[in-house]
Amino acid sequence: MKTIRLGVLGRLLLLFLVVLAPLFSLSAWSVRQANQKLEQQITSSVLQSTERFARVVETQVAEVNKSALNILAQTRMAKLARVELADATYETYYNINVMREFMTNVRDMNPIVSNIRMYLPAMEAAYNANGYNRGSQQPLSQGEYEGLVAVKKNGKVLTLLGHRLISLQSLAAQTPRSLIEVEYNQAALSALLSSALIYPGSYYEFELDDRSFILTNLEPGMQAQAHADPLVDAGLEASSRQIRFQENTTQPHIAFRVPLITMRGAYTLYVPLNQIMQPSLLSARYVYMLLLIMMLGLFLYFAGTFRMIHTPLQKLIEGFRLLGEDKQFGINVSHAESPDFAYLYTAFNKMSDELHQLINHEYSHRMLLQQATLRQLQAQINPHFLYNSFFMLHRMIKAGQHEESITVSKE
């Protein structure tokens, strides 16, 4: 099996993948977990704030109804409930005016109330608070009164009667002798509910449980979307969820729904996701920007490592290749751009120069030896040398030195 050998740069990259990459992943996961926790805290905080606001609205409506019930419990009111129209006296009308003053005071103390009316079936009349735009008194038939009693028996705190949002109070549960009605100012109630919209692009919705009355700044199409998927099944717990309106698809909203138990309704606040989660989004952006800068720094680190380590090593390797394979003795490599490799480059250049000198010395020595041998051969074929050789052989043969002459001739 072939073994894969990594260079310095490859080893550094592997080291990054083994050590730093998990750290980056762990950091990104930690940031995500922290952002999710921050988003949960923000969502919980806004939901609690919405709950507190809903309780304030509930308390205000309950105080109004309590004040109206206190008016109904007045002694003067009990007297008026028993007086027939034919038996009405100066005292009767005086008591009516006093009760109207009480109703006017309660209305003026509560901006969300437009009128308070008392129904006196025995007097066959309904009396309004002072300054009501329909006058101080209105006729009341027995059928109208029985219809109001039937509405009261439904047990609803708020009821939509015609175009009026009202609350009916009575002392007797079955056949009350009188009723008192609180008519709420829908414009003022809308302004009160809108006061919780602290984020731009937010919406609100107030509804009764049977959806007979809805007060909202949502468009009709947006209302249909908002109720396509209910926030909670039972409607008894505060909750939140994300919703995207088609009118504004680029900006999801988070819906915070708080049930109004005593009012038998619910209040829902729709807040743009990018507004409420702005701290989380900014935190995530800063972290991702930091990670991007760190990645850029790593890229520059690897680029610098390549330039300062890989390139000088490649230059040294190329020098060895030229020296060993191409026999380019005496080659030198420059270390002006790589002072950290100056010792290796100097040693390589010294080795290359010494090899070049040794090879030149060996070459010169061999050339001198070859020249000496050539001169010897040339001397052997000299005519004077041949004459002396033949003369010596002649004398040796003549002297009977046959063996020696044979040896000399072979030489």
N, C-alpha and C positions, 0 to 999 in steps of 0.2 A: 504493500500500500504506500502510495506516494505521500510524503510528509510535506505539508504546506509551511513554508518558512516566511515569517513576516519581517518586514523591515522596521526601522525605528518608528517611522510615521504610522505604519500599520499597528505597531504595538501600542503607541500612544492612543490611537483611535480605539483599539480594543480595551485599553484601560479606561477610557472615557465611558464606553458602553457598559463596562462591567461595574464601575464604581460611581461615576457621576450621573449617568442616565437614570439609575434607580433613585438617586437623590433628587433629580429634577422631577421625576414622576411622583415621588412622595411629597415634594413641595407643592406641585400642582394639585395633588389630591387633598392636601391639608388646606390649601387656599379654597378649594371648592367646598370642603366641609365647613370651613369658617364662614364662607359666604352663605351657604345654606342655613347655617345657624343664625347668621345675622338677618337673613330674610325672614326666618321664622320669628325672630325677636321683633322685627319691624312689623310683620303681619299681626303678631299677637298684640303689640302696642297699639296699632291702629284699631284693631278689633275692640280692645278694651276702651279706647277713647270713644269709639262709636257707641259702645254699650253705655258709657257714662252719659254721653249726650242723649241717648234714647231714654235713659232714666230721668234726665232733666225734663225732657218733653213730657214723659208720663207723669212726673210729679206736678208739672205745671197744669196739665189737664185735670189731674186729680184734685188739685187745690181749687181750680175753678168750679168743678162739680161739687166739691165740698162746700164752697161758699154759697153756691146756688141752693144746696140742700139746707144750709143754715137759714137762708132767706125763707125757704119753705116751712121751716120749723118755727118761725116767728109767731107770736100770739096773734098779731094783727092778721097774719095770713090765715090762721085757723078761723078767725071770725069772718073773714071775707069768703072763705070756702062754704060757709053755712048761710050766707045771706042771699035771699032770692032777689031777682031784679026788681020785683014789685015792692020789696021791703027796703030798698036801698035808701039810706039817709045821708045827711051831710057827713056823719062820722065814717060811713062806708067809703065815700069818695076821698075823704081825708086819709083813711088807711091805705087806699089804693095809691094815692100820691106818695105816701111815706114809703110804701113797698117799691114803688118805681124809683125812688131816690136810692134805696138800697141796691136795686138792680143796676142802676146807672153807676154807682160807685164800684161795684164789682167789675162791671164791663170796662170802666176807665182804668182800673188797676191791671187789667190783663189785655195787652194789645192783640192777642190772638182771638179775642171775643168781639164779635160785631154787634150782638144784641142778646139781651136776656128777656124772656117773655114768660108771663104767668098766665095760665089758663084757669079760668073760673067758670065752670059749666053752669053753676047756679045763676051767675050774672049774665050768662050767654055772651061772654066777651073774653078776649085775650088782651092783656095790657103789656106794652113794650117799655123798655128803658127810655129815658129821655133822649131826644135827638135821633131817634130811629127814623130812617128815611121813608118808612111806610106809615108813619103816624104813631100816635100814642096808644090807640085802641083799634081793635079789629073785632068784627062779629064772630061768634063761635057757635056753630050748630051742634046738636047732640051727636050727629053722625061723625062730624069732624073730631069731636072729643073722643068718641069711642075708638076711632081709628088711631088717635095718638096713644090711647091706653093700650091698644093692641101692640103698637110699636114698642111701648115701654115694657110690655110683658116678654118681649123677645130676649130681654136681658143684655142687649148690646149697650156698651158704654157710648159709642158713637154710631150714629145712623145717618144715612144719606136720605133726606126727605125732599123729593124733588131735586132741586139744585143746591139745597142747603145741607150743610154738615152740622148736625145738632146732637145734643145730649139731653135726655129727658130724665127728670128727677121727680120722685113722689114719696110720700110718707107711708101710704098704704099700698100693699102689694096687689090686691085684687081690684077693688073699685075705689080708686082714690077720688077725693072730692076736689082736688086741684093738682095741677102739674106745673112744673117750672121747666122752661126750655132754655138751653144755652146754645146760641147759634155762633159757630166759629167763623172767623174771618179767614177765608181760604188764602187770600193774598198774604196776609200777615203770617199765617201758618207756613206758607211756602217760603217766606223770607226767613222764618225761624229755622226751618229744615235746611235751607241753603246756607245758613251760617256755619255749618259743619264742613262746607266744601273749601278746605284750605289749600287743596292742590289744584292747579290749573287743569282744565279738561275733565273735572269730576262731575258726577251726576248723583242724584238722590232719588229715592222713591219711598213714599209712605202709602201703605195699603191696609185696608181692613181684611180680616181673615177670609171673608166671602168674596173679596175683590169687588164689592159693590161700590167702593170709593177708592180712587187712586190719585195721589197728588205727587207729581214728578216733573222733572225737566228733561226726561228721556223722550226721544221721538217715538211715534207709534211703532215703527219697525224695530226700533231698539228694545222697546218694551216686550214685544213678542219674542225676541231673541233671549232677553233676560229671563223669561219665564218658561223657555223651552226645556230647560234642565233645572229643576228646583234645587235650591241650596241645601235644604234638609227636608226629610220626609215628614217628620212630625211638626216641624216649625217651632219647637220649644227650646232650641239651643242656638246660641250665637255661632255663626260659622262664616267661612270665607271660601271663595273659589275664584278661578281665573275665567274670564269671559272675553270674547273678541266680537265686537260689533262690526257688522258689515259696512256701516257708514265710516268706520275708521279702522280698517283692517291692519294698518301698520302700528297701531297702538293698543295692545291688549289692556284690559282693565281687570282689577281685582274687586270682586263684589263682597262687601261685608254686610251680612244680614243679622239684624238683632230683633228678636220678637218683642213686641210690646204687649205683655201678658194682660195687664189691667185694661188696656185699651182694645184688646183683642185684634191686634194688627201687627204690622212689622215695619221696620225702618231699614232700608238698604242703601248703602253708600258704595258708589262705583268710583274707584280711584285708578288713574292711569298707572300701569305697571312701571313705566320708566320714571315716573315722578316719585312713587313711594319707595322704589328700590334703588334710587339714585346713589345712596352711599355704597350699597353692595356693588352696583355697576361700576362706580368709580374705583372701588377697591379692586375689583377684578381687572379693570383696565390697567391700573397701575402695576398690578402683579404681572399681568401678561406682558406689559411693556418692559418690566424688569427682566422677565425671562427672555424676551426678545433681545434685550441689550446683552444679557449674559451669553446667549447663543451667538450673537455677533462677536462678543469678546472671545469666545471659544474658536470661532472661525478665524479671527485674526491671530489667535494663539497658534492654531494649526498652520496657518499660512506662514507665520514667523518661524515656527519650528521647521517647516519644510525648507524655508530659505536659509536658516542658520545651521541646520543639522543635515537634512537630507541632501541638499544641493552640494555642500562641501564634501560629504562622504561620496557622493556620486562622482565628483571631480577626482577624488583620490582613487576611487575604483577604476575610473577611466584611465588614470595615469598608470596604474598597475597593468591594465590590459594592454596599453600601448607598449609598455616595457616588456611584458612577458610574451604576448602573442605577436605583436608587430615588430619586435626587436628594435624599437626606437630608443636606443640607449642614450643617456644624457638629457632626456626630457625632464623639464621642471614644471611644477604646478605653482601658481601664484596664491599666496594667502593674505593678500591685502584686504579682501572683503571678509575674511574669516579668521580673525585673530585668535579665536578659541582653538583652531586647528593648526596654529602656526608651528607647534612642535612636530606634529605628524607630517606636515608639509615639508618642514626643514629636514627632518630625518629622511623622508622620501627623496628629496632633491639631493641630499648628501649621498644616499645609497646609489641613486642613479648616476651621479657624477663619478663615484668610485668605481662602479661597474664599467662606466665608459672608459675610465683611465686604465683599469685592469685589462679590458678588452683591447685597447689601443697598445698597451705594453706587450701583451701576449702576441698581438698581431705583428708588432715590430720585431719581436724576438724571432718569431717564425720566419719572417721575411729575411732576416740576417742569416739564419741557418740555411735557408734555401739558397741564398746567394753564395754562401761558402761552399755548399755542396756543388753548386753549378760551376764555381771556379775550379774545384778539384777535378770535375769531369772534363772541363776545358783543358786543364793542364795535362790530363792523361792522353789527350789526342794531339798533343804538341809534337812536331817532327823530331826535335832534338831529344825529347823524352823517349820517343819510339826508337830512335837510333841507339840510345844508351841501353834501352831494354833489350833490343835484339843482340847487342854486343855482349851484354852480360849473359844472356842465354847461350850464346855461342861459346863463350869461355867455359860455362858450366858443363855444357855437353862435351866439349873437348876434354875437360878434366875428368870426365866420367861421372859427373854428379847428375845422374839421370833423374832420380827421384826429386831432387830439389828443383831441377829445371821444369819438371812437370808442374810442381806446385806454383812456381812463379808465373808460369804461362797461364795457369788458371786464374791467378789474381789479376 
